[in-house]
Amino acid sequence: MSPHEFWDYLVPGVALGALYAVIAIGYTLVYGVLQLINFAHSEVFMLGGFGSLIVLTSLTPAHPSAPISVLLVLVGLVVSALCGGATAYGLEKVAYRPLRRRGAPKLVFLISAIGASFFLYNLAGKLFGRDPLPMPHLYDNNVVLTVFGARVTITQLLLLVCALLMMVGLDLLVNRTRLGAGIRALAQDPETASLMGVDTDRVISRTFVIGGLLGGVAGFLFGLNTQVSFTMGFNPGITAFAAAVLGGVGNIRGAMLGGLLLGLVESFNVPLFGEEWRYVAAFVVLVGVLMFRPAGILGVKIGRAA
Amino acid sequence: MSAVIEQRTERPAKAVSAVVVAGLRRERWYRQPRLRRLGALLAAGLLLAVMTGEQGNGKDLLYSLRGTLASGRLWVCLGLGVVAWVLAETGAPLRAAAVRLLAPVTAPIARGGELAVRRRGVRVTAALVGLALAVFVPLALSRATNQVLVDWVGIYILLALGLNVVIGWAGLLDLGFVAFFAIGGYSAAFWTGHLPVKPPFELNPFLVIPVAMATCLIAGVLLGGPTLRLRGDYLAIVTLGFHEIIYLVAKNSDGLTNGSLGVFGIPHFSVGLGPVQYRWKLDPLDYWWLLLGLIVLAVLVLRRLEHSKVGRTWAAIREDEVAAAAHGVDTVKYKLMAFAIGASTSGAAGVVYASKVGFINPENFPLLYSVLVLAYVIFGGMGSIPGVLLGAGLLAWLPHALKDVVDQKDRFMYMGALLVVMMIYRPQGLLPARRRRRGEPTPARSSVQTGDAQ
C-alpha cells in the first residue's frame, strides 16, 4: 500500500469510526445504568435515518442554494435526533420498564429487546418500502480539503464534526451535569444511588433518550454517507456493539476509542483483504483484544458480577 | 423515595391508596395512573392500526401511514383500546368476585394439576401421548405441511434442545449457535464428496452425523477455550462474531465451500445392512420420523445429563459462578463441556438438514437464525425440556401458520411483537423449568428497582 493510498483509506476510516463511536455510546450508556445490552439500539439508528429522510424528501427543492443546504442539514440533524430519542424513549417504556418492575432475569430483557428490534425493523420495512433509498440531494458533495493528498468530502467533514461535537457534549453532560452525576451514580451502585435521592426510573429513561438522540443523528449521517433502508441498522449496530465491548462496555471513552478503532480496521481491511471480508475484521480484532484484556481496552477489572 | 411512591401508584390493586398518594403529592390531573393507562392503551391501538396498514413503498414514503390515518380501521383500533381500558378499570371487582366464586372449583383442579405434574407416571404418559401424536398426526397432513414440519419445526426443535444446554443449564449466552449448524451442514457436503475439496473417503450421511458432531465438538472447544473466561455479555458478542466469521468464510471461499453458489446434490440418508435396505427420498414423512427419532434420542440423553453430576454442576455455575469456583468446581471445564455438547447437537441437526434438502448455501445460516433459536428457547422456558420442545415447535411453526393470515413479509413483525408481549406477561416462558417455577429468587440488581412486585 502506497503512502498515498494509506491516506485515502484513513479519511473514510476515521469518518466511519466516528460514526461507530457515536452509536457505541448508545450501547455503553444503557449498559452503564442497566447492565444490559440494548439490542434494539440499531433500530433507533435506523428510525433516525428514516425520520430525517421523510422530512427532507418533502422539504428539499431541486437545486438548493448554499444557505438552504445548511438549513436542511440542520433540520435533518434535529429531526433525526428527535426520532431517535422518541424511539429510544418508547423502547424503554414498552420493552424494558415493565420487566424491570418485575425484576426479570437478564436474558428476558435480551429477548424482549430482540423482539422489539424485529418488530421495529419489519414495521419500517412495511411502512416505507424495502428498497434502500438515498437521501435527497442536499448539497454537491464536493471535496473541500485535502489531507496529504487524500480528499475529504463535505459529507465526511460533516460526519466528523458532528460526531466530535456530540462526543464532547456527551462527555460534558456525563461529567458536569446533575443528570450525568445521576447516570454515573446509577452505574456504580443503583441501590445506594436511589437511597441518595436519585430517581432511578427517570435517570434510566433519560439515559435511553440521550443514547437515542446520538443514535438517531448517527442514522442521518450514515444515510447521507450511504443510503437509508430498513435493514441499515444491522451491520453498524453489531459493529458498534463490538466497539463498545472492545473499549470496555460501560465506559464511554472506551466506546469512542473502540468505535474509532473498528472504523479504521474496517476501512483498511478492504484494500488489504477485499471487500467481501469487510465485516470480519471487527470481530477478529475484538477476539484478539479480549484474549489479552478480557474487560476491553479501557475496561476496569471485573469488579461487580455482571 | 419518590421512585417508591411512584411504583405504588402504578399498581392497579391499590387504586384507592393510589388516589390518596396522588393527592398528597399534588399530581397533575393528567398524571393519574388511570389516565396514563388509557393513554397507553390508545397508543397501543394506534400502533395496531399502523401495523395492520397497507404495504408502503419507497416512492411515497407516507403512503401507508396516510392510508391508515384516513381509514376506519384506525377508529376501530382506538375503540378497541378504549374498550380494553374500560374493561381493565371496571373489571377488577368483577374479576375478583368471579375468582372468589369459582375458587372452590378451580383451586383443587390447579392443585391436582400441580400434583399430577409431579407424578412420574403422569409425566411419562403425557410424553408418550405427545410422541404418538407426533408420529401419527403428520400422516393426515398435506405434503407441504410436512415439509414445513421437517425443515423448520423438527430441525429447530433439535437446535433448541442443543442451545438449551448452553443457555438454559450452563447459563452461557451464545448468539452464534447456528454457526455449528452450518458446520454440520458443510460437513455433510464434505464427507459425501460434494465440496470442491474432496474427502479421503466418502461416507453415508448416517456416518457423517458422528463425524460432524465430533467436528462441531472440536470447533466448540476451539472457540470456547479462549472465550469462556469472558463474562456473559462479552461471550455474546464473541459468539456472534464467530457466527459472522463462519458465515463469511462459507460465502467467500469459493475453493473451499463453493461460495455463495452453494453445494448441490448432497445425498439422502440410506441404510444398507444386509437384508435391511432403505433409502430416504424427498418425501418429508420419512425424514420427519428420522428427525423424531433423533429428537427422542436427544431428549433421553439430555434428561440423563440434566440430573447427573454434570447437570448439577452447570446449575451451580449458572446460579453463582464465583461460589461454584470457590467450592472447587473447574468452571471453565464444565462451561466448555456445555458449549461443546450444544455445538455437537447443532452439528447433527446440520447434517440432517443438508441431507434432507440436498442443497445448502450460506444463506441457509444467517445470523437471524441464531437469534431465533435463542428466542425459541426462552419463549418455551429456559432449562425445561418440555418447554423448549413446545416453544421451538410453536414459534418455528408460527411463520407458516401466519402465512395465509397476514402478508408474508410482515410475519417477523408479528413475531417480534409476540416476543415482547410474551416477555412482559410471562417472562419465565410457556413451561418453565421446575427449579425456576418454585420461585427461586432471581439475582435482582436492587430491591428498589424490582419494587414490591416480588
Chai-1 contact restraints between the chains, C-beta under 6 A:
chainA,res_idxA,chainB,res_idxB,connection_type,confidence,min_distance_angstrom,max_distance_angstrom,comment,restraint_id
A,I37,B,D233,contact,1.0,0.0,6.0,A-B,restraint_1
A,I54,B,L61,contact,1.0,0.0,6.0,A-B,restraint_2
A,A95,B,V420,contact,1.0,0.0,6.0,A-B,restraint_3
A,P98,B,I424,contact,1.0,0.0,6.0,A-B,restraint_4
A,R100,B,Q449,contact,1.0,0.0,6.0,A-B,restraint_5
A,R101,B,G451,contact,1.0,0.0,6.0,A-B,restraint_6
A,R101,B,A453,contact,1.0,0.0,6.0,A-B,restraint_7
A,R102,B,A453,contact,1.0,0.0,6.0,A-B,restraint_8
A,G103,B,A444,contact,1.0,0.0,6.0,A-B,restraint_9
A,G103,B,T450,contact,1.0,0.0,6.0,A-B,restraint_10
A,G103,B,Q454,contact,1.0,0.0,6.0,A-B,restraint_11
A,A104,B,P427,contact,1.0,0.0,6.0,A-B,restraint_12
A,P105,B,T442,contact,1.0,0.0,6.0,A-B,restraint_13
A,L107,B,I378,contact,1.0,0.0,6.0,A-B,restraint_14
A,V108,B,M423,contact,1.0,0.0,6.0,A-B,restraint_15
A,V108,B,P427,contact,1.0,0.0,6.0,A-B,restraint_16
A,I111,B,A375,contact,1.0,0.0,6.0,A-B,restraint_17
A,I111,B,I378,contact,1.0,0.0,6.0,A-B,restraint_18
A,I111,B,L419,contact,1.0,0.0,6.0,A-B,restraint_19
A,I111,B,M423,contact,1.0,0.0,6.0,A-B,restraint_20
A,S112,B,V420,contact,1.0,0.0,6.0,A-B,restraint_21
A,S112,B,M423,contact,1.0,0.0,6.0,A-B,restraint_22
A,I114,B,V371,contact,1.0,0.0,6.0,A-B,restraint_23
A,G115,B,G416,contact,1.0,0.0,6.0,A-B,restraint_24
A,G115,B,L419,contact,1.0,0.0,6.0,A-B,restraint_25
A,G115,B,V420,contact,1.0,0.0,6.0,A-B,restraint_26
A,A116,B,V420,contact,1.0,0.0,6.0,A-B,restraint_27
A,F118,B,F412,contact,1.0,0.0,6.0,A-B,restraint_28
A,F118,B,G416,contact,1.0,0.0,6.0,A-B,restraint_29
A,F119,B,M413,contact,1.0,0.0,6.0,A-B,restraint_30
A,F119,B,G416,contact,1.0,0.0,6.0,A-B,restraint_31
A,F119,B,A417,contact,1.0,0.0,6.0,A-B,restraint_32
A,N122,B,F412,contact,1.0,0.0,6.0,A-B,restraint_33
A,N122,B,M413,contact,1.0,0.0,6.0,A-B,restraint_34
A,L123,B,M413,contact,1.0,0.0,6.0,A-B,restraint_35
A,K126,B,Q55,contact,1.0,0.0,6.0,A-B,restraint_36
A,K126,B,D410,contact,1.0,0.0,6.0,A-B,restraint_37
A,L127,B,G56,contact,1.0,0.0,6.0,A-B,restraint_38
A,L127,B,S64,contact,1.0,0.0,6.0,A-B,restraint_39
A,F128,B,G56,contact,1.0,0.0,6.0,A-B,restraint_40
A,F128,B,L61,contact,1.0,0.0,6.0,A-B,restraint_41
A,G129,B,G56,contact,1.0,0.0,6.0,A-B,restraint_42
A,G129,B,N57,contact,1.0,0.0,6.0,A-B,restraint_43
A,G129,B,G58,contact,1.0,0.0,6.0,A-B,restraint_44
A,D131,B,G58,contact,1.0,0.0,6.0,A-B,restraint_45
A,L133,B,G58,contact,1.0,0.0,6.0,A-B,restraint_46
A,P190,B,R445,contact,1.0,0.0,6.0,A-B,restraint_47
A,P190,B,S446,contact,1.0,0.0,6.0,A-B,restraint_48
A,E191,B,S446,contact,1.0,0.0,6.0,A-B,restraint_49
A,S194,B,A3,contact,1.0,0.0,6.0,A-B,restraint_50
A,S194,B,V448,contact,1.0,0.0,6.0,A-B,restraint_51
A,D199,B,S2,contact,1.0,0.0,6.0,A-B,restraint_52
A,D199,B,A3,contact,1.0,0.0,6.0,A-B,restraint_53
A,T200,B,A3,contact,1.0,0.0,6.0,A-B,restraint_54
A,T200,B,Q449,contact,1.0,0.0,6.0,A-B,restraint_55
A,D201,B,A3,contact,1.0,0.0,6.0,A-B,restraint_56
A,A242,B,I237,contact,1.0,0.0,6.0,A-B,restraint_57
A,V245,B,Y234,contact,1.0,0.0,6.0,A-B,restraint_58
A,V245,B,I237,contact,1.0,0.0,6.0,A-B,restraint_59
A,E276,B,N252,contact,1.0,0.0,6.0,A-B,restraint_60
A,V280,B,I245,contact,1.0,0.0,6.0,A-B,restraint_61
A,V280,B,L248,contact,1.0,0.0,6.0,A-B,restraint_62
A,F283,B,G241,contact,1.0,0.0,6.0,A-B,restraint_63
A,F283,B,E244,contact,1.0,0.0,6.0,A-B,restraint_64
A,F283,B,I245,contact,1.0,0.0,6.0,A-B,restraint_65
A,L286,B,G241,contact,1.0,0.0,6.0,A-B,restraint_66
A,V287,B,V238,contact,1.0,0.0,6.0,A-B,restraint_67
A,M291,B,P226,contact,1.0,0.0,6.0,A-B,restraint_68
A,P294,B,R229,contact,1.0,0.0,6.0,A-B,restraint_69
A,P294,B,L230,contact,1.0,0.0,6.0,A-B,restraint_70
A,I302,B,R231,contact,1.0,0.0,6.0,A-B,restraint_71
A,A306,B,R231,contact,1.0,0.0,6.0,A-B,restraint_72
A,A306,B,G232,contact,1.0,0.0,6.0,A-B,restraint_73
